[in-house]
Amino acid sequence: SGLALCEGDCDNDDDCNDDLVCWHRTSLDAYTDGTALEEVPGCVGLGSSSWDYCIPPTLRDVGLDASGLALC
């Protein structure tokens, strides 16, 4: 039972449930109360400045032509 979406503190992807990935902060800058200045992608709020959080994996361009697709 790993961490759910927007939960922390993870160290690597194995700490997160399902296909979530562990997002590592690039900055430990914080407000005086310890709240982070950097937003957690895909989550609401800033979280703790010293924690890393489980987020959905990011989409990336694989170079395939998506023309001709219709709405689901």
N, C-alpha and C positions, 0 to 999 in steps of 0.2 A: 504494500500500500504506500505509494509514493505521494508526492505533493500534487495538488490539483492546480488548475489554471489560476494564475496570479497569487499562488502561495509561495512562500520562501521559508527557509533559506536553503537553496540548492547549491551543490558544488559541481554537479555535472548532469547530463541529460538522464542518466539512470535514476536520479533522485526524483524525477517527474513522472507522473502517470501518462499512460498511453503514448501519443506521439508528440507530447509537449517537449520543449527544449529549455534548458537552463540558460537564462539570459544573465550575463555578467555585466555589472555596472562598469562604466568607463570612468566614472568620477565618484569619489567618496565625499564630495562637497555636500554640506548639509546646513539646514537652518539650526539655530541654537537648540531647538527641541529634538534634534536628531532626524527630523523629516528630510528626506532627500530632495535635492534640487532637480534631479533628473527623473523624468517620467518613465514608468515601466511600460514598454510597448504592448499594446493590446489590453491594458488594464486601466482602471480608473484610480487615480490617486498616485502619490509619489512613493509611498512605502518607506521603509527604513533605509538610511543611507549606507549601511554596512551589509545589507542583505542582497542576495541575487534571487531572481524569481523565475518560476515556470511560466512560459508563454507559448502561444501557438508557433509552429515553425513558420518562417517567412517564405513567401512565394518567390520563385526565381524564374527568370526567362530561360527556357530550354531550347529556344530557337525554332519551335514548330509553328507552322502556319495555322492559325485558328480561323481562317476564312471559311465561310459556308456553314458555320454553326448557327443553330436556331435557339431560341429561348426554351428553357425547360418548362 
